[in-house]
Amino acid sequence: IQSPLRSGSINYQTFPAENPQDVQQNHNRSVSNKKLYVAVFSAVLGNFSFGFSMVYSSPTIATLNQTSDPNLHMDTGQSSIFGSTFTLGAAVGGLSSMWLNDRLGRKLTIMVSAVPSVLGYAIMGSAQRVWMLYLGRLLTGFAGGLTASSIPVYIAEISHPGVRGVLGACPQIMAVFGSLLLYGLGVKLHWRWLAVTGEIPILLMIVLLCFMPESPRFLLSKERGVEALRSLSWLRGPNANCRFEYQQIEESLSSQASQITLMDMTEPFFYKPILITVTMRLLQQLTGITPLLVYLETIFNKTHVILKGKYAAVVVGAVRLVSVLIAAVLMDKAGRKILLFISGTIMFLSMLSMGLYTKIETDQDSTTQHLIDSPSLITLIPLISIMLFIFDTGYAMGWGPITWLLMSEILPLKARGVASGLCVSVSWITAFILTELFMNIVDTTGLYVPFLFFSGVCLANLIFTGLCIFETKGKSLEQIEAHFRNDSAASLG
C-alpha cells in the first residue's frame, strides 16, 4: 500500500497550475468598466479646467492690448508676462505634486488643486489692475501643474490594460475640449465672464471626486490592503477576479522598497524610464505648442490669415479635438510608437512650412507683396491648412496625448509620484521660458525664427522615438516594470 507513496515517479497534481495569460484574459472579460469610466471622467474635469485656463490669455490679451482703461491696458512686455505666468505656476505646481502625490495620494492631490484654481479665476474675474491678472494666472497655473502630474498617474493606476490606452488619452482630450470651449466662448463673452465660467468644471470635479476611490496601487504602497481591495472591487465590478489583480500589484510592490532613494537612481530600472519621460516632456514643449496656444489669436493677426484671429482660433480648437479623439481610438490598436512617428513627421513638415511662409512674408519685396496682401487661395488657404490642420492634427494625434500616457505607464510605482512631478516641472519651466521669449523674438526677428527652430526640434523627436521609446500597448503596468527590470541592460528601442 505504501510503495506508491514512496515512489517519486508518480505526480499527484490534484489542481493543475493555471496559465497566467489565461487568468489575465478571463479577468479582463469579467471586468465591468462603468464605474471606472465615471472615476476617470470625475478626474479629467481637472484637465478640462487646465486646457481652459492655459489659453485664457489668448482672447484676453487681444482685448486688453486695445482697451482704453489705463489700469488694465497691456503692452507687449506685459502680454508676455501674462501669457507666461501660467507656465511658471504650473512648474511650481509640478514640483509640489512630487511631495503631495506620495503623501496625500493621487485623488486628494487632484482635489487640492481646486483651491488655487477657484481662487485664481475669482481674482481674474474681478481684476482692477494688471497685477491681479498676473496673480490669477499664477494660481490657475499652479493648479494646472498639480493636475497635470496627478491625473495621468491616477488614471493609469485605476485602469486595466484593455482600456488604459483610450483612458490615458482622456486628459489630453479634455484639455483640448477645454481650450476649444474657451476659444468658442471668447468670440462672444467678455474676458471677466470667461473667468467665471472657468470655475464651473472645478466645482463639479470636487463634488464627484468625493465619491470616487483612491488608486489601489497607492493604497497598497501605503500598506492599506483592505482599502485597496475595496477600491479594486468598486472599479472592476462584482464579477471581476480582483484577487488576481491585487496579487499582481502586491508582487510588484514586494520587490521594491517603500521610498525611492538616491542609490535607487543608479539602477537602470529607475533612471532609464525617468530619463525617457523627462526627455519626452522637454521635447514636447520645445515643439512650441504652449506659446502657439497662448498667443494663437495674436499669431493669426500677424500672418494675414483670411479669418479674424478669434475665429481662426476656434477652428484650431475644433481640429485639435477631432485629432485627439482619433488618437484615443488608435492608441490601443496602432500602438504608441507608430503614432509618435506619424505625429512627429507631420509636425516637422508643418513647422518647416510655416517657417518658410513667414520668412517669405518677412522678406517680401515688390514681387511677393501682392501675394501676401491679397486674399489669394494659393497663399492663404495653404497657410490655414498648415497652421490649423497639419500641425494640430500631428501634435494632437501623438506628441500631445502619448507623452502624458507614457509618463504614467513606464515610471516605476515607487518613483511614480516624484518622477511625474519632476516631468511636469521640467515641462512647464521649458514652457515658461519659451512663452516669455516668444513675442520678444517675434518682434525682433519675425515669426520665421521660432517656427524654424520648432521644426528642428520635431526632427529630433523622430530620432528620439526611434532610439528610446518602448512599445507599451496591451501591457499591464507590472509587465512594463518587469521589462525595465529584466531587460535594463538592453536597448529600449
Secondary structure in CASP SS format (residue, H / E / C, confidence):
PFRMAT SS
TARGET T0000
AUTHOR 0000-0000-0000
METHOD secondary structure of the structure
MODEL  1
I C 1.00
Q C 1.00
S H 1.00
P H 1.00
L H 1.00
R H 1.00
S C 1.00
G C 1.00
S C 1.00
I C 1.00
N C 1.00
Y C 1.00
Q C 1.00
T C 1.00
F C 1.00
P C 1.00
A C 1.00
E C 1.00
N C 1.00
P H 1.00
Q H 1.00
D H 1.00
V H 1.00
Q H 1.00
Q H 1.00
N H 1.00
H H 1.00
N H 1.00
R H 1.00
S H 1.00
V C 1.00
S C 1.00
N C 1.00
K H 1.00
K H 1.00
L H 1.00
Y H 1.00
V H 1.00
A H 1.00
V H 1.00
F H 1.00
S H 1.00
A H 1.00
V H 1.00
L H 1.00
G H 1.00
N H 1.00
F H 1.00
S H 1.00
F H 1.00
G H 1.00
F H 1.00
S H 1.00
M H 1.00
V C 1.00
Y C 1.00
S H 1.00
S H 1.00
P H 1.00
T H 1.00
I H 1.00
A H 1.00
T H 1.00
L H 1.00
N C 1.00
Q C 1.00
T C 1.00
S C 1.00
D C 1.00
P C 1.00
N C 1.00
L C 1.00
H C 1.00
M C 1.00
D C 1.00
T H 1.00
G H 1.00
Q H 1.00
S H 1.00
S H 1.00
I H 1.00
F H 1.00
G H 1.00
S H 1.00
T H 1.00
F H 1.00
T H 1.00
L H 1.00
G H 1.00
A H 1.00
A H 1.00
V H 1.00
G H 1.00
G H 1.00
L H 1.00
S H 1.00
S H 1.00
M H 1.00
W H 1.00
L H 1.00
N H 1.00
D H 1.00
R H 1.00
L C 1.00
G C 1.00
R H 1.00
K H 1.00
L H 1.00
T H 1.00
I H 1.00
M H 1.00
V H 1.00
S C 1.00
A H 1.00
V H 1.00
P H 1.00
S H 1.00
V H 1.00
L H 1.00
G H 1.00
Y H 1.00
A H 1.00
I H 1.00
M H 1.00
G H 1.00
S C 1.00
A C 1.00
Q C 1.00
R C 1.00
V H 1.00
W H 1.00
M H 1.00
L H 1.00
Y H 1.00
L H 1.00
G H 1.00
R H 1.00
L H 1.00
L H 1.00
T H 1.00
G H 1.00
F H 1.00
A H 1.00
G H 1.00
G H 1.00
L H 1.00
T H 1.00
A H 1.00
S H 1.00
S H 1.00
I H 1.00
P H 1.00
V H 1.00
Y H 1.00
I H 1.00
A H 1.00
E H 1.00
I H 1.00
S C 1.00
H C 1.00
P C 1.00
G C 1.00
V C 1.00
R H 1.00
G H 1.00
V H 1.00
L H 1.00
G H 1.00
A C 1.00
C H 1.00
P H 1.00
Q H 1.00
I H 1.00
M H 1.00
A H 1.00
V H 1.00
F H 1.00
G H 1.00
S H 1.00
L H 1.00
L H 1.00
L H 1.00
Y H 1.00
G H 1.00
L H 1.00
G H 1.00
V C 1.00
K C 1.00
L C 1.00
H C 1.00
W H 1.00
R H 1.00
W H 1.00
L H 1.00
A H 1.00
V H 1.00
T H 1.00
G C 1.00
E H 1.00
I H 1.00
P H 1.00
I H 1.00
L H 1.00
L H 1.00
M H 1.00
I H 1.00
V H 1.00
L H 1.00
L H 1.00
C C 1.00
F C 1.00
M C 1.00
P C 1.00
E C 1.00
S C 1.00
P H 1.00
R H 1.00
F H 1.00
L H 1.00
L H 1.00
S H 1.00
K C 1.00
E C 1.00
R C 1.00
G H 1.00
V H 1.00
E H 1.00
A H 1.00
L H 1.00
R H 1.00
S H 1.00
L H 1.00
S H 1.00
W H 1.00
L H 1.00
R H 1.00
G C 1.00
P C 1.00
N C 1.00
A C 1.00
N C 1.00
C H 1.00
R H 1.00
F H 1.00
E H 1.00
Y H 1.00
Q H 1.00
Q H 1.00
I H 1.00
E H 1.00
E H 1.00
S H 1.00
L H 1.00
S H 1.00
S C 1.00
Q C 1.00
A C 1.00
S C 1.00
Q C 1.00
I C 1.00
T C 1.00
L C 1.00
M C 1.00
D H 1.00
M H 1.00
T H 1.00
E C 1.00
P H 1.00
F H 1.00
F H 1.00
Y H 1.00
K H 1.00
P H 1.00
I H 1.00
L H 1.00
I H 1.00
T H 1.00
V H 1.00
T H 1.00
M H 1.00
R H 1.00
L H 1.00
L H 1.00
Q H 1.00
Q H 1.00
L H 1.00
T C 1.00
G C 1.00
I H 1.00
T H 1.00
P H 1.00
L H 1.00
L H 1.00
V H 1.00
Y C 1.00
L H 1.00
E H 1.00
T H 1.00
I H 1.00
F H 1.00
N H 1.00
K H 1.00
T C 1.00
H C 1.00
V C 1.00
I C 1.00
L C 1.00
K C 1.00
G H 1.00
K H 1.00
Y H 1.00
A H 1.00
A H 1.00
V H 1.00
V H 1.00
V H 1.00
G H 1.00
A H 1.00
V H 1.00
R H 1.00
L H 1.00
V H 1.00
S H 1.00
V H 1.00
L H 1.00
I H 1.00
A H 1.00
A H 1.00
V H 1.00
L H 1.00
M H 1.00
D C 1.00
K C 1.00
A C 1.00
G C 1.00
R H 1.00
K H 1.00
I H 1.00
L H 1.00
L H 1.00
F H 1.00
I H 1.00
S H 1.00
G H 1.00
T H 1.00
I H 1.00
M H 1.00
F H 1.00
L H 1.00
S H 1.00
M H 1.00
L H 1.00
S H 1.00
M H 1.00
G H 1.00
L H 1.00
Y H 1.00
T H 1.00
K H 1.00
I H 1.00
E H 1.00
T H 1.00
D C 1.00
Q C 1.00
D C 1.00
S C 1.00
T C 1.00
T C 1.00
Q H 1.00
H H 1.00
L H 1.00
I H 1.00
D H 1.00
S C 1.00
P C 1.00
S C 1.00
L H 1.00
I H 1.00
T H 1.00
L H 1.00
I H 1.00
P H 1.00
L H 1.00
I H 1.00
S H 1.00
I H 1.00
M H 1.00
L H 1.00
F H 1.00
I H 1.00
F H 1.00
D H 1.00
T H 1.00
G H 1.00
Y H 1.00
A H 1.00
M H 1.00
G H 1.00
W H 1.00
G C 1.00
P H 1.00
I H 1.00
T H 1.00
W H 1.00
L H 1.00
L H 1.00
M H 1.00
S H 1.00
E H 1.00
I H 1.00
L C 1.00
P C 1.00
L H 1.00
K H 1.00
A H 1.00
R H 1.00
G H 1.00
V H 1.00
A H 1.00
S H 1.00
G H 1.00
L H 1.00
C H 1.00
V H 1.00
S H 1.00
V H 1.00
S H 1.00
W H 1.00
I H 1.00
T H 1.00
A H 1.00
F H 1.00
I H 1.00
L H 1.00
T H 1.00
E H 1.00
L H 1.00
F H 1.00
M H 1.00
N H 1.00
I H 1.00
V H 1.00
D H 1.00
T H 1.00
T H 1.00
G C 1.00
L C 1.00
Y H 1.00
V H 1.00
P H 1.00
F H 1.00
L H 1.00
F H 1.00
F H 1.00
S H 1.00
G H 1.00
V H 1.00
C H 1.00
L H 1.00
A H 1.00
N H 1.00
L H 1.00
I H 1.00
F H 1.00
T H 1.00
G H 1.00
L H 1.00
C H 1.00
I C 1.00
F C 1.00
E C 1.00
T C 1.00
K C 1.00
G C 1.00
K C 1.00
S C 1.00
L H 1.00
E H 1.00
Q H 1.00
I H 1.00
E H 1.00
A H 1.00
H H 1.00
F H 1.00
R H 1.00
N H 1.00
D C 1.00
S C 1.00
A C 1.00
A C 1.00
S C 1.00
L C 1.00
G C 1.00
END
